[in-house]
Amino acid sequence: MEVAEFGQDVSHGFNDELERIRSSFLQMGGLVEEQFGHALKALTDADSELGLQVAKNDVNINQMEVAIDEECRRVLATKAPAAGDLRLIIATIKAITDLERIGDEAEKIGSLAAKLAVVERPRTNYRELRNLARHVKDMIHGALDAFARLDVQLALDIVKADEEVDLEYETIYRQSITFMMEDPRMISRVMDVTWTARALERIGDHSKNICEYVIFLVHGKDIRHSDLRNLQADVRDPVDNQEVMK
């Protein structure tokens, strides 16, 4: 199903409004991806200045969330959208909240990267964190791609990928406790590493949430509390095609 299929039974002007909302969401997503990428670069390159800059730039993401939310609410109030159009608006309102929170977590990572940049780095150069960050980066990109293309299978893949991210975070958390017990002098640095890993794990959660909204948008089904083993069955049968295309 293409995004253009939404709003076929309403005015051309309404279609334009829906497309603007969709485009604004993807623009916000691109900014969030950029901020996250800068936060990771600050972490891996020990760039304190870049980390602080990421923390300052979060205001741009917040402003975009407010603007998109206001536009969605205006459309709800003035156009009374139904069926697929309504789901698009609802999914966008929910998804921009998760994008904004990804931005918040990127801000945290930037601030933590600035602190870690001025202390001695371990021999591994935070290898575990970098591996976790790569997986989370793929989740963000995949979630935005799934929303742009209404790709349910990709959305399901991202939802399932969150399990691996959770396991990686738990491994880093356990290792951090061991390191702090073995050498109390490392507590400050290890705590910053742990908080960074936690921020990455939370970004994975928000990316998963966006994918769940994609599935709601296409199938009209809320899978937020579904067992992963049953997800394929839950979305196997889409809602009536005529209903989706209204």
KEKE-3310 file (N, C-alpha, C; in steps of 0.2 Angstrom, whole numbers, plus 5000, padded with zeros to 4 digits):
npx = (5004:5003:5007:5000:4988:4980:4967:4960:4946:4943:4946:4958:4965:4966:4973:4985:4988:4989:5001:5010:5011:5016:5028:5034:5036:5045:5056:5058:5062:5074:5082:5083:5090:5102:5107:5108:5119:5129:5130:5135:5147:5154:5156:5164:5175:5180:5176:5174:5168:5159:5150:5144:5139:5129:5120:5115:5108:5096:5084:5080:5073:5063:5055:5051:5043:5032:5027:5022:5013:5004:4999:4993:4983:4975:4971:4963:4953:4947:4945:4940:4945:4944:4945:4958:4965:4963:4970:4983:4985:4984:4994:5005:5005:5008:5020:5029:5031:5039:5050:5055:5059:5069:5078:5080:5087:5098:5103:5107:5117:5126:5130:5136:5146:5154:5159:5166:5175:5186:5192:5202:5203:5196:5206:5198:5192:5178:5171:5160:5149:5150:5146:5133:5128:5128:5119:5107:5107:5104:5091:5084:5085:5079:5066:5061:5062:5053:5041:5040:5038:5028:5030:5027:5033:5047:5045:5041:5053:5061:5055:5057:5071:5073:5074:5087:5095:5091:5096:5110:5112:5109:5120:5131:5127:5129:5143:5148:5144:5153:5165:5166:5165:5177:5187:5185:5190:5186:5172:5166:5168:5163:5150:5145:5147:5137:5125:5125:5124:5111:5104:5105:5098:5085:5083:5082:5070:5061:5062:5056:5043:5039:5038:5028:5017:5017:5013:5000:4995:4994:4987:4977:4978:4982:4997:5005:5006:5008:5013:5029:5031:5019:5016:5017:5006:4996:4996:4994:4982:4977:4967:4951:4953:4947:4943:4956:4960:4952)
npy = (4994:5011:5027:5037:5032:5035:5045:5046:5048:5060:5078:5086:5095:5091:5079:5085:5091:5080:5074:5084:5083:5070:5072:5081:5074:5064:5073:5078:5065:5063:5074:5069:5057:5063:5070:5059:5052:5062:5062:5049:5050:5059:5051:5040:5046:5053:5067:5081:5094:5092:5083:5092:5101:5093:5091:5104:5106:5100:5107:5110:5099:5098:5109:5105:5094:5100:5109:5099:5092:5102:5104:5092:5091:5101:5097:5086:5093:5101:5094:5081:5067:5050:5032:5026:5038:5044:5035:5038:5051:5049:5039:5047:5057:5050:5044:5055:5059:5049:5051:5063:5059:5051:5060:5067:5057:5056:5068:5066:5056:5064:5073:5064:5059:5070:5070:5058:5060:5066:5058:5044:5031:5015:5000:4993:5003:5006:4996:4987:4996:5003:4993:4990:5003:5003:4994:5000:5011:5006:5002:5014:5020:5010:5010:5023:5021:5011:5017:5027:5020:5012:4998:4984:4971:4975:4983:4974:4966:4976:4977:4965:4965:4973:4965:4959:4970:4974:4963:4965:4977:4972:4964:4973:4981:4971:4969:4981:4982:4972:4978:4989:4984:4977:4988:5001:5014:5016:5019:5031:5033:5021:5022:5032:5026:5016:5023:5028:5017:5014:5024:5021:5009:5013:5021:5011:5006:5016:5017:5004:5006:5016:5007:4999:5008:5009:4997:4997:5008:5002:4990:4992:4987:4985:4981:4982:4975:4962:4945:4942:4930:4928:4939:4939:4931:4940:4951:4946:4946:4959:4974:4977:4981:4992:4999:5003:5012:5023)
npz = (5000:4996:5002:4995:4994:5004:5009:4996:4994:4997:4996:4985:4991:5004:5003:5000:5012:5021:5015:5018:5031:5033:5026:5034:5046:5041:5039:5052:5057:5050:5055:5068:5066:5061:5073:5082:5075:5076:5090:5092:5085:5093:5104:5100:5094:5105:5106:5114:5112:5101:5107:5117:5108:5102:5113:5114:5103:5103:5105:5092:5087:5097:5094:5081:5084:5091:5081:5071:5079:5081:5068:5065:5075:5071:5058:5063:5069:5060:5048:5051:5048:5042:5044:5035:5034:5046:5054:5050:5055:5068:5071:5067:5077:5088:5084:5083:5096:5100:5092:5097:5109:5106:5102:5114:5121:5113:5116:5129:5127:5120:5130:5139:5132:5131:5144:5145:5136:5141:5150:5154:5142:5140:5135:5125:5119:5121:5115:5116:5118:5106:5097:5101:5099:5085:5081:5086:5079:5066:5069:5071:5058:5050:5056:5052:5038:5037:5040:5031:5019:5022:5026:5032:5035:5037:5048:5057:5058:5064:5076:5082:5082:5093:5104:5104:5106:5119:5126:5123:5130:5143:5145:5145:5156:5167:5165:5169:5182:5188:5184:5192:5205:5205:5204:5212:5208:5196:5195:5192:5178:5173:5177:5169:5156:5158:5159:5146:5138:5143:5138:5124:5124:5127:5115:5106:5111:5108:5094:5091:5095:5085:5074:5078:5077:5063:5059:5065:5057:5044:5046:5055:5068:5085:5091:5102:5115:5111:5110:5104:5096:5091:5082:5068:5065:5070:5062:5049:5041:5033:5036:5028:5011:5005:5016:5021:5011:5011)
capx = (5000:5007:5005:4996:4981:4976:4963:4957:4939:4942:4948:4965:4969:4967:4979:4991:4989:4992:5007:5014:5012:5021:5035:5037:5038:5051:5061:5060:5066:5081:5086:5085:5096:5108:5109:5111:5125:5134:5132:5140:5154:5157:5158:5169:5181:5182:5175:5170:5165:5154:5145:5141:5135:5123:5116:5112:5104:5090:5079:5077:5069:5057:5051:5047:5037:5027:5024:5019:5008:4999:4996:4989:4977:4971:4967:4958:4948:4944:4943:4936:4947:4941:4948:4966:4967:4963:4976:4989:4986:4985:5001:5010:5005:5012:5027:5033:5033:5045:5056:5057:5062:5075:5082:5082:5092:5104:5106:5111:5123:5131:5133:5140:5152:5158:5162:5170:5181:5191:5195:5206:5198:5199:5209:5193:5189:5171:5169:5153:5145:5150:5142:5126:5126:5127:5112:5102:5107:5100:5084:5081:5085:5074:5059:5059:5061:5046:5036:5040:5036:5023:5033:5025:5038:5052:5043:5041:5060:5064:5052:5060:5078:5074:5076:5094:5097:5090:5101:5117:5112:5110:5127:5135:5126:5132:5150:5149:5144:5159:5171:5165:5167:5184:5191:5181:5192:5182:5165:5163:5168:5159:5143:5144:5146:5131:5120:5126:5121:5104:5101:5105:5093:5079:5082:5079:5063:5057:5062:5052:5037:5037:5037:5022:5013:5017:5008:4993:4993:4993:4983:4972:4979:4987:5001:5010:5007:5007:5019:5033:5030:5012:5016:5016:4999:4992:4996:4994:4977:4976:4960:4948:4957:4943:4944:4962:4961:4947)
capy = (5000:5017:5033:5041:5028:5038:5051:5046:5050:5067:5083:5086:5099:5087:5075:5089:5092:5074:5073:5089:5080:5065:5075:5085:5068:5062:5078:5077:5059:5064:5078:5065:5053:5067:5071:5053:5051:5066:5059:5043:5052:5062:5046:5036:5051:5057:5074:5084:5099:5089:5081:5097:5104:5089:5093:5111:5106:5096:5112:5110:5093:5099:5113:5102:5090:5105:5111:5094:5090:5107:5103:5086:5092:5106:5093:5082:5097:5104:5089:5075:5062:5044:5026:5026:5045:5045:5031:5041:5056:5046:5036:5052:5061:5045:5043:5061:5059:5044:5054:5068:5056:5048:5066:5068:5052:5058:5074:5063:5053:5069:5076:5059:5058:5075:5069:5052:5062:5069:5053:5039:5027:5008:4997:4991:5009:5005:4991:4985:5002:5004:4988:4992:5009:5001:4990:5005:5016:5002:5002:5020:5020:5005:5012:5028:5018:5007:5022:5031:5015:5008:4992:4980:4966:4979:4985:4968:4965:4980:4976:4959:4967:4976:4960:4959:4977:4973:4958:4968:4982:4969:4962:4979:4982:4966:4970:4987:4981:4969:4982:4994:4980:4976:4993:5007:5020:5016:5020:5037:5032:5015:5024:5036:5021:5012:5028:5029:5011:5014:5029:5018:5004:5017:5023:5005:5005:5021:5014:4999:5009:5019:5002:4996:5012:5007:4991:5000:5012:4998:4985:4994:4982:4987:4975:4984:4971:4956:4941:4942:4924:4929:4945:4937:4929:4946:4955:4942:4948:4967:4976:4978:4986:4998:5003:5006:5017:5028)
capz = (5000:4995:5006:4991:4994:5009:5007:4989:4993:5000:4992:4983:4996:5010:5002:5001:5020:5023:5012:5021:5038:5032:5024:5040:5050:5039:5040:5059:5058:5047:5060:5074:5064:5061:5079:5084:5072:5079:5097:5092:5083:5099:5109:5097:5093:5111:5104:5119:5109:5097:5112:5120:5103:5101:5118:5113:5097:5104:5104:5085:5087:5101:5090:5075:5087:5093:5075:5068:5083:5080:5062:5066:5078:5067:5053:5066:5071:5054:5042:5053:5044:5044:5042:5035:5035:5054:5057:5048:5059:5075:5071:5067:5083:5093:5082:5084:5103:5101:5089:5101:5115:5104:5102:5121:5123:5109:5120:5135:5125:5118:5136:5142:5127:5132:5150:5144:5131:5145:5155:5151:5139:5141:5129:5120:5116:5122:5109:5117:5117:5099:5094:5103:5095:5077:5081:5087:5073:5061:5071:5069:5051:5048:5058:5048:5032:5037:5041:5024:5014:5025:5025:5038:5036:5040:5054:5061:5059:5069:5083:5084:5083:5100:5109:5104:5109:5126:5128:5123:5136:5150:5146:5147:5163:5171:5165:5172:5190:5189:5184:5198:5211:5205:5205:5214:5205:5189:5196:5189:5171:5172:5178:5163:5151:5159:5157:5139:5136:5144:5133:5118:5124:5126:5108:5103:5112:5104:5087:5090:5095:5079:5070:5080:5074:5056:5059:5066:5052:5039:5047:5060:5074:5090:5093:5107:5120:5108:5111:5098:5093:5088:5078:5061:5064:5072:5056:5043:5037:5034:5036:5022:5007:5004:5022:5021:5005:5012)
cpx = (5004:5003:4999:4989:4977:4973:4960:4950:4938:4946:4956:4969:4970:4972:4985:4993:4992:4999:5012:5016:5017:5028:5038:5039:5044:5057:5063:5064:5073:5085:5088:5090:5102:5111:5112:5118:5130:5136:5136:5147:5158:5159:5164:5175:5183:5181:5171:5165:5159:5148:5141:5136:5128:5118:5112:5107:5097:5084:5076:5072:5063:5053:5048:5042:5031:5023:5020:5013:5002:4995:4991:4983:4972:4967:4962:4952:4944:4942:4940:4938:4944:4946:4956:4969:4968:4969:4982:4990:4988:4992:5006:5011:5009:5019:5032:5035:5039:5051:5059:5061:5069:5080:5084:5087:5098:5107:5110:5117:5128:5134:5138:5146:5157:5162:5167:5176:5187:5194:5198:5201:5201:5202:5204:5190:5181:5168:5162:5148:5144:5146:5135:5123:5124:5120:5106:5101:5103:5093:5081:5080:5079:5067:5057:5058:5054:5040:5035:5037:5030:5024:5032:5031:5045:5051:5043:5048:5063:5061:5055:5068:5079:5076:5084:5097:5096:5095:5108:5117:5113:5117:5132:5134:5129:5140:5152:5149:5151:5165:5171:5167:5174:5189:5186:5183:5188:5175:5162:5163:5163:5151:5141:5143:5139:5125:5120:5122:5113:5100:5100:5099:5086:5078:5079:5072:5058:5056:5057:5044:5034:5035:5030:5016:5012:5012:5001:4991:4991:4987:4977:4972:4984:4991:5006:5011:5006:5014:5023:5032:5023:5011:5014:5009:4994:4991:4995:4988:4975:4968:4958:4951:4953:4943:4950:4963:4956:4951)
cpy = (5006:5022:5037:5038:5031:5044:5051:5048:5057:5072:5083:5090:5095:5082:5079:5090:5086:5072:5078:5086:5074:5067:5078:5079:5066:5067:5078:5071:5060:5068:5073:5060:5056:5068:5065:5051:5055:5064:5053:5045:5055:5057:5042:5040:5054:5065:5078:5090:5097:5087:5086:5101:5100:5090:5099:5111:5103:5101:5112:5105:5095:5104:5110:5097:5094:5107:5105:5092:5095:5106:5097:5087:5097:5102:5089:5087:5100:5099:5083:5069:5055:5038:5027:5033:5047:5041:5035:5047:5054:5043:5042:5056:5056:5045:5049:5062:5054:5047:5059:5065:5053:5054:5068:5063:5053:5064:5071:5060:5058:5072:5070:5058:5064:5074:5063:5054:5064:5065:5048:5034:5020:5005:4995:4997:5009:5001:4989:4990:5003:4999:4989:4998:5008:4998:4995:5010:5013:5002:5008:5021:5016:5007:5018:5026:5014:5012:5026:5026:5011:5000:4988:4975:4969:4981:4979:4966:4969:4979:4970:4960:4970:4971:4959:4965:4976:4968:4961:4973:4978:4966:4968:4981:4978:4967:4976:4986:4977:4973:4987:4990:4978:4982:5000:5014:5021:5018:5025:5036:5026:5017:5028:5031:5017:5017:5029:5023:5011:5019:5025:5013:5008:5019:5017:5004:5010:5019:5009:5001:5012:5013:4999:5001:5011:5002:4993:5004:5008:4993:4986:4990:4985:4981:4977:4979:4963:4952:4941:4936:4924:4935:4943:4935:4935:4950:4952:4944:4955:4968:4977:4983:4992:5002:5007:5012:5023:5034)
cpz = (5000:5000:5002:4991:4999:5006:4999:4989:4996:4995:4991:4989:5002:5009:5002:5008:5023:5021:5016:5028:5038:5030:5030:5045:5048:5039:5047:5060:5055:5052:5066:5072:5064:5068:5083:5082:5075:5086:5097:5090:5089:5104:5106:5096:5099:5109:5109:5116:5105:5102:5115:5114:5102:5107:5117:5108:5097:5104:5097:5085:5091:5097:5084:5078:5088:5086:5071:5072:5082:5074:5062:5069:5075:5061:5057:5068:5065:5048:5044:5049:5047:5042:5041:5036:5043:5057:5056:5053:5066:5076:5071:5073:5088:5091:5083:5091:5104:5098:5093:5107:5113:5104:5109:5123:5119:5113:5126:5133:5123:5125:5140:5138:5129:5139:5149:5139:5135:5151:5151:5148:5140:5134:5124:5117:5116:5116:5110:5116:5109:5095:5095:5099:5088:5077:5081:5081:5067:5062:5069:5062:5048:5050:5054:5041:5031:5037:5034:5019:5016:5024:5032:5040:5039:5047:5059:5063:5064:5076:5086:5086:5090:5105:5109:5107:5117:5129:5128:5129:5142:5151:5148:5154:5168:5171:5169:5180:5192:5189:5190:5204:5211:5206:5206:5210:5198:5189:5192:5181:5169:5172:5171:5157:5152:5157:5149:5136:5137:5139:5126:5118:5124:5119:5104:5104:5108:5097:5086:5091:5089:5074:5072:5077:5067:5055:5060:5060:5046:5040:5052:5066:5078:5093:5099:5113:5117:5109:5104:5093:5089:5083:5071:5060:5066:5066:5049:5039:5038:5034:5029:5017:5006:5010:5023:5016:5006:5014)
residu = (MET:GLU:VAL:ALA:GLU:PHE:GLY:GLN:ASP:VAL:SER:HIS:GLY:PHE:ASN:ASP:GLU:LEU:GLU:ARG:ILE:ARG:SER:SER:PHE:LEU:GLN:MET:GLY:GLY:LEU:VAL:GLU:GLU:GLN:PHE:GLY:HIS:ALA:LEU:LYS:ALA:LEU:THR:ASP:ALA:ASP:SER:GLU:LEU:GLY:LEU:GLN:VAL:ALA:LYS:ASN:ASP:VAL:ASN:ILE:ASN:GLN:MET:GLU:VAL:ALA:ILE:ASP:GLU:GLU:CYS:ARG:ARG:VAL:LEU:ALA:THR:LYS:ALA:PRO:ALA:ALA:GLY:ASP:LEU:ARG:LEU:ILE:ILE:ALA:THR:ILE:LYS:ALA:ILE:THR:ASP:LEU:GLU:ARG:ILE:GLY:ASP:GLU:ALA:GLU:LYS:ILE:GLY:SER:LEU:ALA:ALA:LYS:LEU:ALA:VAL:VAL:GLU:ARG:PRO:ARG:THR:ASN:TYR:ARG:GLU:LEU:ARG:ASN:LEU:ALA:ARG:HIS:VAL:LYS:ASP:MET:ILE:HIS:GLY:ALA:LEU:ASP:ALA:PHE:ALA:ARG:LEU:ASP:VAL:GLN:LEU:ALA:LEU:ASP:ILE:VAL:LYS:ALA:ASP:GLU:GLU:VAL:ASP:LEU:GLU:TYR:GLU:THR:ILE:TYR:ARG:GLN:SER:ILE:THR:PHE:MET:MET:GLU:ASP:PRO:ARG:MET:ILE:SER:ARG:VAL:MET:ASP:VAL:THR:TRP:THR:ALA:ARG:ALA:LEU:GLU:ARG:ILE:GLY:ASP:HIS:SER:LYS:ASN:ILE:CYS:GLU:TYR:VAL:ILE:PHE:LEU:VAL:HIS:GLY:LYS:ASP:ILE:ARG:HIS:SER:ASP:LEU:ARG:ASN:LEU:GLN:ALA:ASP:VAL:ARG:ASP:PRO:VAL:ASP:ASN:GLN:GLU:VAL:MET:LYS)
# end
